[in-house]
Amino acid sequence: MLPTQCLRLQLNKATQHLFGPGGPQHDAAALSAGIAIVRKVLQESAGAHPHGWRTHEIYSLALKEKAPEGFESVVMTHNGQAKPPHLEHPVRSKNFLKEILAHMRGYKDVKTVREVRETTPSSSSSSRHQHATFVWKLVDKSKLPRPRPPIVRPASLGVPLGIHEDFSHLNKRRQRSRQEKIVRDILKLKEQRKAAEASSS
């Protein structure tokens, strides 16, 4: 066993010791590989599923993909606890697929959409019925609102002149004199800036 795999097993055992058999099992390798597989099968089958995918449809598509070479799940089971149906695969169960999809939704790769579908007529009935269901769809990231660029404000002229300095140690007359001087210097700088802009234009 590779050192990294051994380390993951040790971490998993520690988690089980702290949280018990029903506690969370974080399998970073399976999660990363599972996201890559699900992202791949959704992109490749998008044309055949214009109305989105149900979770079980994604599950079937994902299991058709081979697990990465050398992949080994570190999930552990205890006495009386059922093993995941596909422990050898990153998408080892439908429950784990839901965790994968939740992460992908956080990355804005996918979203859930309410769809109205028609049931296929059966042999005993020729009527069609509509029912609402939630499906997964890929997110077109090119249509997502772009973050606003930060507003860059010009530096205040008074900062280098000491407008924000603490003058509380001075008496009232000196405080007033210092503030008046700063105001005069600011006005002088503004006039110089205006003159420079006028000469350059």
Secondary structure, 3 states (H helix, E strand, C coil): CCHHHHHHHHHHHHHHHHHCCCCCCCCHHHHHHHHHHHHHHHHHCCCCCCCCECHHHHHHHHHCCCCCCCCCCCCCCCCCCCCCCCCCCCCCCHHHHHHHHHHHHHCCCEEEEEEEEECCCCCCCCCCCEEEEEEEEECCHHHCCCCCCCCCCCCCCCCCCCCCCCCCCCCHHHHHHHHHHHHHHHHHHHHHHHHHHHHHC
